[in-house]
């Protein structure tokens, strides 16, 4: 197994972001988030978990250091020794460490620059030239509305770099509702004291705006590189980033996989490294500590790639593919994957669905064109109206694209039903700004292919596919959806 030397001679400078090729999973154990991990110390569990991270084809684990727990301005035992042990456990699995410093740093602490410098020197000096440390994030999600925090960051970035001997890259991250604006503020404040690269954190609905957010952030960060260091999606039963996707854990696990594919594709298209993933495991109930700085919502317990029993969610395989080669582009286009609804029915994974009260929409397997699954719209009484919809992973019009092309195979057993495949164009707020739909299927029994082609209208930021059935007294099946961009 690959391991890293504990220390080495200082290089002429830190490696570039491209050379780092970060493939990062943020880490807390399921049994204890934030400070709880360091207090309820369990090296055997961390060894098991780091093996899981390595099994995702990651090369780096993100370790977050809470400043007050460790001690300020001088870090103390046993926590300094526990950090050293954690770095060694990571190295035993071929993983480097991203160190995120000053977590849970009180706002008033930013005025104590001397104390912060002392803390950095004491904590990081043993890791100068240590090749087990991939890079250091000086502060997680700095509050750029605080001038004192900005002045603190301007001083601490060069200090951290100097303590590490100039051989370990240094970054700092922003997040929030408008991370591009936060990055713009940070960039201006750090002129002359820039990090080796900037880091942005992004959590945004279904991810359809990720490409545009990252593109804008990339332009702001230039000439320094940009990395999407933290992103994720909660498999929550209370909130969702996708309309009309059931609020069941199984359905939201499909949505999580879809989200991560979409985000990774956006980064890939912009030439960015793979996004850093939040987080390895869901948290056991009650194991996020109660503190002013700790997240408290139900959703925060469910960002993991693995469930609390250790079993992988579908997103684990997605992340392995992202880290191993490139983002997967499929989105259950053959309707092979079923997820439960709150009423116990089945719907296709990664698809939203809505219809009139007398309509049943389902993932079925009673008339597939290929494979074992299909999507069914069925009238329960009278005439039914129903729609399945999904944003393709490649929902953003790429440079040079002249049109989007969507197709689907349909089998109609419903006299007079109106059946179409459509492209719906969305703007930067995910509002619909136009659509095109296919001609109806030709008459006759059996499977028929529908195709629609449409050019992006002005202001279009993404597209979604809609499979619609209207005025239907019977049943209509869909299968084998296709999508691509024409150039």
Residue pairs with C-beta under 8 A, 6 or more apart in sequence:
1 92
1 93
1 94
2 94
3 91
3 92
3 94
4 91
4 96
4 131
4 132
5 131
5 132
6 130
6 132
7 128
7 129
7 130
7 131
8 129
8 130
8 131
9 129
10 128
10 129
10 165
10 166
10 167
11 166
11 167
13 166
13 167
14 135
14 161
14 166
14 167
14 168
14 169
14 170
14 196
15 169
16 169
16 196
16 225
17 169
17 196
17 197
17 225
17 227
17 273
18 225
18 273
20 134
20 135
20 169
20 273
21 59
21 273
22 59
22 60
22 98
22 134
22 135
22 227
22 229
22 273
22 274
22 276
23 57
23 58
23 59
23 60
23 273
23 274
23 323
24 58
24 59
24 60
24 61
24 62
24 98
24 229
24 276
24 277
25 53
25 56
25 58
25 60
25 61
25 62
25 276
25 277
25 279
25 280
25 305
25 319
26 61
26 62
26 64
26 230
26 276
26 277
26 278
26 279
26 280
27 49
27 50
27 53
27 61
27 62
27 63
27 64
27 279
27 280
28 34
28 36
28 37
28 64
28 279
28 280
28 281
28 283
29 37
29 42
29 45
29 46
29 49
29 281
30 281
30 282
30 283
30 284
30 287
30 304
30 306
30 308
31 40
31 42
31 45
31 284
31 287
32 39
32 40
32 287
33 283
33 287
33 288
33 289
33 294
34 64
34 66
34 103
34 104
34 288
34 289
34 291
34 293
34 294
35 66
35 69
35 104
35 289
35 291
36 287
36 288
36 289
38 66
38 69
38 70
38 79
38 82
39 69
41 78
41 82
43 85
43 86
43 89
46 86
46 89
47 89
47 92
47 93
49 280
49 281
50 61
50 89
50 90
50 92
50 93
50 95
51 93
52 280
52 306
53 61
53 93
53 95
53 280
54 93
54 94
54 95
55 320
56 305
56 316
56 319
56 320
56 323
57 320
57 323
57 324
58 95
58 319
58 323
59 94
59 95
59 96
59 134
59 323
60 95
60 96
60 97
60 98
60 134
61 90
61 95
61 96
61 97
61 98
62 97
62 98
62 100
62 137
62 276
63 83
63 86
63 87
63 90
63 97
63 98
63 99
63 100
64 100
64 103
64 140
65 83
65 99
65 100
65 101
65 102
65 103
65 123
66 103
66 104
67 101
67 102
67 103
67 104
67 105
67 109
67 119
68 104
68 105
68 106
69 79
69 104
70 76
70 79
70 80
70 83
70 123
71 79
72 109
72 115
72 119
73 112
73 114
73 115
73 116
73 118
73 119
73 122
74 118
74 119
74 122
75 119
75 122
75 123
80 123
83 123
84 126
86 97
87 97
87 127
87 130
87 132
87 133
88 132
90 96
90 97
90 132
91 132
96 131
96 132
96 133
96 134
97 132
97 133
97 134
98 134
98 135
98 136
98 137
98 276
99 124
99 127
99 133
99 135
99 136
99 137
100 136
100 137
100 140
101 120
101 123
101 136
101 137
101 138
101 139
101 160
102 116
102 138
102 139
102 140
103 140
103 293
104 291
104 293
105 139
107 143
107 146
107 148
107 149
109 115
109 116
110 116
110 146
110 148
110 149
110 151
110 152
111 148
111 152
113 151
113 152
113 155
113 156
116 152
116 155
116 156
116 159
117 155
117 156
117 159
120 156
120 159
120 160
120 163
121 159
121 163
124 136
124 160
124 163
124 164
125 163
127 133
127 164
127 168
128 163
128 164
128 165
128 167
129 164
129 165
129 167
130 168
133 164
133 168
134 168
134 169
135 168
135 169
135 170
135 171
135 196
136 160
136 164
136 168
136 169
136 170
136 171
137 170
137 171
137 172
137 173
137 199
137 229
138 153
138 156
138 157
138 160
138 170
138 171
138 172
138 195
139 149
139 153
139 156
139 172
139 173
140 173
141 173
141 174
141 175
141 176
141 201
142 149
142 150
142 153
142 172
142 173
142 174
142 186
143 149
144 150
144 174
144 182
144 185
144 186
144 189
145 185
150 185
150 186
150 189
150 190
151 189
153 172
153 186
153 189
153 190
153 193
154 189
154 190
154 193
155 193
157 170
157 172
157 190
157 193
157 194
157 195
158 193
160 170
161 168
161 170
161 196
164 170
169 195
169 196
169 197
170 195
170 196
171 195
171 196
171 197
171 198
171 199
171 227
171 229
172 186
172 190
172 195
172 198
172 199
173 198
173 199
173 200
173 201
173 229
173 230
174 182
174 183
174 186
174 198
174 199
174 200
174 201
175 182
175 200
175 201
175 202
175 203
175 230
176 182
179 200
179 201
179 202
179 213
179 217
180 200
180 213
180 216
180 217
180 220
183 198
183 200
183 217
183 220
183 221
184 220
186 198
187 194
187 198
187 220
187 221
194 224
195 224
196 224
196 225
197 221
197 224
197 225
197 226
197 227
198 217
198 221
198 224
198 225
198 226
198 227
199 226
199 227
199 228
199 229
199 230
200 213
200 214
200 217
200 226
200 227
200 228
200 229
201 228
201 229
201 230
201 231
202 210
202 213
202 214
202 228
202 230
202 231
202 263
202 275
203 231
203 232
203 233
204 210
204 213
204 241
205 241
205 242
205 430
206 241
206 242
206 255
206 258
206 259
206 262
206 391
206 430
207 233
207 241
207 258
207 259
207 262
207 263
207 266
208 262
208 391
208 395
208 396
208 426
208 430
208 461
208 462
208 464
209 428
209 430
209 461
209 462
210 262
210 263
210 266
210 267
211 266
211 269
211 270
211 396
212 396
212 428
212 461
214 226
214 228
214 266
214 267
214 270
214 272
215 270
217 226
218 226
218 270
218 272
226 272
227 272
227 273
227 276
228 263
228 267
228 272
228 273
228 275
228 276
229 275
229 276
230 275
230 276
230 277
230 278
231 260
231 263
231 275
231 276
231 277
231 278
232 256
232 260
232 277
232 278
232 279
232 303
233 241
233 252
233 255
233 256
233 259
233 260
233 303
233 315
234 252
234 256
234 299
234 300
234 301
234 302
234 303
235 249
235 252
235 253
235 255
235 256
235 282
235 302
235 303
235 313
236 247
236 252
236 298
236 299
236 302
237 247
237 248
237 249
237 252
237 298
238 247
238 298
238 299
239 247
239 297
239 298
239 299
240 247
240 252
240 255
241 255
241 259
242 255
242 258
242 352
243 352
244 352
244 353
244 354
244 389
245 251
245 252
245 254
245 255
245 351
245 352
246 252
246 339
246 340
246 341
246 342
246 347
247 342
248 339
248 340
248 341
248 342
249 302
250 339
250 340
251 339
251 340
251 341
251 347
251 349
252 302
253 313
253 314
253 315
253 339
254 314
254 332
254 337
254 339
254 349
254 350
255 350
256 313
256 314
256 315
257 313
257 314
257 315
257 317
257 318
257 349
257 350
258 331
258 350
258 390
258 391
258 393
260 275
260 277
260 315
260 318
260 319
260 322
261 318
261 322
261 327
261 328
261 329
261 331
261 393
262 391
262 393
262 395
263 275
264 274
264 275
264 318
264 322
264 327
265 327
265 329
265 393
265 394
266 396
267 273
267 274
267 275
268 274
268 326
268 327
269 396
269 398
274 322
274 323
275 322
277 305
277 319
278 303
279 303
279 304
279 305
280 304
280 305
280 306
281 304
281 305
281 306
281 307
281 308
281 310
282 301
282 302
282 303
282 304
282 306
282 307
282 308
283 300
283 301
283 304
283 308
284 308
285 301
288 294
288 295
288 296
288 300
288 301
290 296
304 313
305 312
305 313
305 315
305 316
305 319
306 312
306 313
306 316
307 313
314 337
314 349
318 327
318 328
321 327
321 328
322 328
327 393
328 393
329 392
329 393
329 394
330 393
331 350
331 351
331 390
331 392
331 393
332 348
332 349
332 350
332 351
332 390
333 480
333 481
333 482
333 483
334 368
334 370
334 371
334 373
334 479
334 480
334 481
335 348
335 351
335 363
335 368
335 371
335 373
335 374
335 375
335 478
335 479
336 371
336 372
336 373
337 348
337 349
337 350
337 363
337 373
338 346
338 347
338 348
338 349
338 363
338 373
339 346
339 347
339 348
339 349
339 363
340 346
341 347
345 360
345 362
346 362
346 363
346 364
347 353
347 361
347 362
347 363
348 363
348 373
348 375
348 388
349 363
350 390
351 375
351 388
351 389
351 390
352 388
352 389
352 390
353 361
353 386
353 387
353 388
353 389
354 361
354 386
354 387
355 361
355 377
355 384
355 385
355 386
355 387
356 384
356 385
356 386
358 379
358 380
358 381
358 382
358 383
358 384
359 377
359 378
359 379
359 380
359 384
359 385
359 386
360 376
360 377
360 378
360 379
360 380
360 384
360 386
361 375
361 376
361 377
361 378
361 386
361 388
362 375
362 376
362 378
363 373
363 374
363 375
363 376
364 373
364 374
364 375
364 376
364 477
365 372
365 373
365 374
366 374
366 376
367 374
367 376
367 411
367 477
368 374
368 477
368 479
369 409
369 411
369 447
369 477
369 479
369 480
370 479
370 480
371 479
373 479
374 477
374 478
374 479
375 388
375 467
375 477
375 478
375 479
376 475
376 476
376 477
376 478
377 384
377 386
377 388
377 469
377 472
377 475
377 476
377 478
378 384
378 474
378 475
378 476
379 414
379 472
379 473
379 474
379 475
382 473
383 471
383 472
383 473
384 469
384 472
384 473
385 469
385 470
385 471
385 472
386 468
386 469
386 472
387 466
387 467
387 468
387 469
388 466
388 467
388 478
389 424
389 464
389 465
389 466
389 467
390 464
390 465
391 462
391 463
391 464
391 465
392 406
392 463
392 464
392 465
392 483
394 483
394 484
394 485
395 462
395 463
395 464
396 461
396 462
397 404
397 456
397 460
397 462
397 463
397 485
398 485
400 487
401 456
401 485
401 486
401 487
402 455
402 486
402 487
403 453
403 454
403 455
403 456
403 485
403 486
404 423
404 453
404 454
404 456
404 463
404 483
404 484
404 485
404 486
405 451
405 452
405 453
405 482
405 483
405 484
405 485
405 486
406 421
406 422
406 423
406 451
406 452
406 465
406 481
406 482
406 483
407 421
407 449
407 450
407 451
407 452
407 481
407 482
407 483
408 421
408 449
408 450
408 465
408 467
408 478
408 479
408 480
408 481
408 482
409 447
409 448
409 449
409 450
409 478
409 479
409 480
410 419
410 441
410 447
410 448
410 449
410 450
410 476
410 477
410 478
411 446
411 447
411 448
411 476
411 477
411 479
412 419
412 441
412 448
412 474
412 476
413 474
413 475
413 476
414 469
414 472
414 473
414 474
414 475
414 476
415 473
415 474
416 471
416 472
416 473
417 469
417 470
417 471
417 472
417 473
417 474
417 476
418 440
418 468
418 469
418 470
418 471
418 472
419 440
419 441
419 450
419 468
419 469
419 470
419 472
419 476
420 437
420 438
420 440
420 450
420 452
420 466
420 467
420 468
421 437
421 438
421 450
421 451
421 452
421 465
421 466
421 467
421 468
421 481
422 435
422 436
422 437
422 438
422 452
422 465
422 466
422 467
422 468
423 435
423 436
423 437
423 452
423 454
423 463
423 464
423 465
423 466
424 432
424 434
424 435
424 463
424 464
424 465
424 466
425 432
425 433
425 434
425 435
425 454
425 456
425 457
425 460
425 462
425 463
426 432
426 433
426 460
426 461
426 462
426 463
426 464
427 433
427 459
427 460
427 461
428 459
428 461
430 462
433 457
433 459
433 460
434 457
434 460
435 454
435 466
436 452
436 453
436 454
437 452
437 468
438 450
438 451
438 452
439 450
440 450
441 448
441 450
442 448
447 479
453 486
454 463
456 463
465 481
465 483
467 478
467 481
469 476
